[in-house]
Amino acid sequence: MKTFAPVLPADPLPGHRLRLENVLRAATMIDPLFLDTPQFNCEPLGEALSCSLTCKLETANPIRSFKGRGAGYLVAARTADGSLKGRRLVGASAGNWGQALAYACRSHGIPLTLFAATTANPLKVARMKALGAEMVLTGNDFDAAKQAGEVHARATGGLWVADGLDPEAAEGAATIALELLAGTEKPDVLAVPLGNGALLTGIARWTKAVSPSTEVIGIQARGADAMEKSWRTGTLLFPPSVSTIADGIGVRVPIKEAVDDMRGIVDDVLLVEDADIITAMRLLFRSAGLLAEPSGAAGLAAIQTHPDRFSGRRVATVICGSNLTEDQVKAWIV
């Protein structure tokens, strides 16, 4: 239950693609199951990482990730404006976005086809199917499956939606920052995982409006750094492949709109190694009793491996997903 009444802040970037008023609208349209998630100062983690650390836990929901916010708002908004009337929704996912779309589409009675790579996490694929999505497995990675999905949507008249491309995904994710920054004491710095960009840009957009002095840092796997390099150089860069255990942020083809959304609101992007992500997952489990998939622990990995950026500061991070197979738990955590 909400303990605050959010208000529309003054907008420092009135021409930005992501609208602050839509963040407040999203908070009224997202399934309450995904809102008002736990956030707490984790003293054992803070002691281990030499900072005051607030964890925003986005895994205690039916799909075990934050994606229910953005997907829920997108499907609700497209249902309300009539663009989904008589049409099938088509998307692509490494797993968590697809589960969120499937959950939202099932709630609204919308048929859904999802494309995923043949290498996708089998647990996530099974959950997407269980939630009612028609699954098509194709391509060696997420972006190859995404390309096939776009072609299919054009050929069949389906409504194509993409995490990071559709602004509603980021505006829904921004409700995390709305809750995280509701108190009077604001964090000095946020460490936010960066994949297609919806989580980072949504959080950064609201944060820079209500707490401009808070530093917003995106965290990306070094083996999948297309978004980081594209943002830093100002040119979209397309590596031939990605190599990371963090499938949730393993993006090979950056989205121009998401890269543009980062400008003026994201202060930096840091890269982390897979080995550091595993160390962070184990630390989270030992110190807080929490399970996180690799992308969900990326922020902790950065805090641990870049102490010059976080030590001694008030830090917050989002534990954004916990969809792990039994074999992954045994390999990375136990």
N, C-alpha and C positions, 0 to 999 in steps of 0.2 A: 504494500500500500504506500502511495506517495506521501512523503512527509514535507513536501515543499510545493509551491505553486510556481512553475517556471514562467518567466516572462520573456518577451522578445527583446534581446539586447540591441543596442545601437550597432549598425553594420559597418565595420571598417572597410569592407570590400563589396559595395552594393552591386557591382556588375558580375560578381562571381556566379558560376553555373549552379552551385549548390546554394539553396535559399534557406536562410535561417528560419523564416516563417514555416517552411516545410518540415523542419526538424520538430517544431512544436506540433504541427499537424500529424506527423508520423507518430508522435507519442500518444495520440488519441486513436490511432488506427491499427497499431501493432497489437497482436494478441498479448494480453497482459502476462501470459506465461513467460515471455521473453524480456519483460521490463523489470526495473527495480531489482536488479541482480545484486548479490552480496558484494560488498567492497569493505575491506578492512586493512588496518595496518598489521602486517605480519612481522612481529618482532623477531622470531628466529631467522627468517629470511633476511630481514634488514640487518641483523647482526652479522650474518654470514657475508653480506654484500656491502657492508660499511655505509649504509644509507638508511633513511626512514622510508620504508617501502609499503605502498598501498597496492593491494592486488584487487582488480576488478574481475570477478569470477563469472565468466559467460558460458559455463559448461553445465550448470544445473537446470537444464530444460530438456524437452523431449528429443532434441536433435544434438545435444551436447556441443553447441557452438553458438557464436554471436549472430550467425547468418539469419536467424529467424527474424531479426529486427528489419534488415534491409529487404529481404524477400517478402516479409509480411506486409511492409508498407507498399512495396512495388505492386504486388498482386492486388492489394486492397484498393490502391489508387487507380490501377488500370481497370479493375472491375467497376469502380464508381464512375469513371469517365466513359464507360461503354466500349473501350477499345478491345476488350476480350469477349464481347458478346458473339457467340457462335463460332469462336475460334479456339484453336489449340495453342497453348503456350509451348515454346521450344527454347531450350537452353542447353548449356554445357557446364560440366562441373568435375572437379577432382573429388567431390564427395559432400562437403559440408553445405555449399551453396545449393547443390541439388537436393539435399535433404530438406533444406529450408523452403525451397520452391515447392517441393512435393507436399510438405506439410501445409503450406499456405494454399496451394491449389486444391488440395483435398478439402480444406475448410470452406472454400468458396465454390466447390463443385466445378472446377476448371480442369479439363484434360491437359496432360503434360507429357511431353517427350523430352528426355534428357540424353545428351551425348556425353560419353566418358571414354577415356583411353582404355585400351586393352590391358594396360598396366595399372589401372586404378586400384586403390585400396579395396579389397573384396568385402570388407565389413561395410564400408560406405556404400558400395554398389548394392549390397543386399538391403541396406536400410532405405535407399532411394526406391527400390522396387517395392519394399514392404509398405512404404508410404503412398504407393499408388502410381509412381512414375513408370511410363514405358521407357525402357532403357535400350540404348544403342551403343555398343562398345566398338570403337574404331580408333585407329591411329595409335602411335607409340607414346604420345604424351598429351597433356591437357589441350594444348593449343591446336594440335592436329584434329582432335575430337571437336573442338570449338569451331574450326573451319568447316568441318563436315556438317555440323549442326546449323550453321548459317546458310549453307547451300540448301539443306533440307527445308528450312523454314521458308526460303524464297520459293522453292519448288512447290510447296504444299499450301502456301498461304497462311502458315502459322505465324504467330506473333513472337519474334525473336527478342529475347532479353538477355543481357549480359552483365555480370557482376563487374563493376568498375565503369561500364559504359552508361548504363541507365542511372541518372542522378538519384533516383529514389533509393537505390541500394546504399549509397553513401549517406543520404539524408536520414535513412532509418538507422544506420550505424552510428550516426552522430548523437542519437539519444543516449548512447553510452556516456559521452562527454557531458551531456545535460545532467545526468545523474551524478557522475564522478565529481563534477565541479560545483555541485549545489551548495556545498558548505562554505564557510567563510575563509577557511585556510586552504589556499590553492596549492597544488604541487609546483615545485620548481621546474620539473621536467617530466614529460611523458615518453615512455618507450613503447612504441606501437608496431606490431608486425605489419609488414608491407608485402602484399601479393599483387592482386589486380588494382589495389588502391582504395577501395571503398571504405574499409575500416579506417585507414590512416587519414584520408582526406575528410571523411565525415567528422572524425574526432577533432582534427586540426581546425576545421572550419568553425565549429562551435567554440573551441578553446580560444582561438585568437580573438573572438568577439567578446567573450566574458572574462578572459584572463590573458591579455596580450603578452604579459611578461613570462608566462609559462612556455618553456621550450618544448617543441614537439619534434621528436626524432623517430623516423621510420626505421624498422629493423628488417633486413632482408638476408636470406641465405646467400653466401658467397657463390655457391654453385648455381644460383638463379638470380642474377643481378641485373637483368635487363631494365627493370624499372629504375633502379638506382642510377645506372649509367645514362639512361635516357633523360632523367631529371637533371643530373649533374652537367651533362654536356649540352642539353637543349636540342638534341637530335635523337629521334627514335632509333634505337639500336636493337637488332634482332640476332641474338646468338643462335648458332645452329642447333644447340641442345641445352638442356639443363641437367644438373647433377646434384641432387640434394634429397635427403630423407624427408624434408619438410614439404610434402606434396601440397599442402594447403596454401603455400606461398611460392610454389614452383612455377613461376610464369616465364615463358620464353618470348611471347609476343606482347610487348607493352601496348596499352590502350592510350592513344593520344589524349583523349579527353581527361583521363585520370592523371596523366603526367601534367597536363595543363592545370588541373585542379590543385595540384600540389604547390604551385608557384605562389609565393607570398604568404603561405600558411604553414609550410613544413620547413623547419630550421635545418635539418640535416638528415642523412640516411647513413646508417652504419651497417656493415656486413659482418656476419657471424659464420663460423665453420660448423659443419655438422657435428663434429666431436664436442664443440662447446654447447651445442643445443642439447645433446644427450646428457652432458654434465648438468645442465640447467634442469632438465626433466627429473633427474635423480635428486637434485637438491630440493626441488619443489615437493617431491614425494616425501623425502626425509624430513624436511623442515615444516611442511604445511599439511602433509597427508593428502595432497592433491595430485591427481593424474592429469597430465597434459600431453597432447600430441606434439610433434616437433614444432609446428607453426605456433602452437599455443604457448610454448616456452621460449620463443625467439627473443622476446623482450628481456626475460631474465638472463638469457645467454649474453646479450649485449651489455647489460648492467654488470655482469660478472667479468667480461673480457675487456671492457672499456672503463676501468675504474676512474680514469681522469675525467670522464664526462658525468659520472653519477655519484661518486663517493662524497659523503657528507651532505647530500642534498635531500630534499623531500621529493621522492620519486614515485610515480604510479605506472603500472603496466596492466595490460589486459591479458588474462588467461583466456584465450579466445576459442579453444577447441580441445576436446578430449576423446576423439574417436580413434581408438587404438585397437588393433587386433590382439588376440592372446599372445601370438608369437612376438609381436612388437613389444608388448609389456615385458615378456621374458628377456628379450634381447637388449632393451634399452633401459629398463628400470629395475627389474628384480636382480 
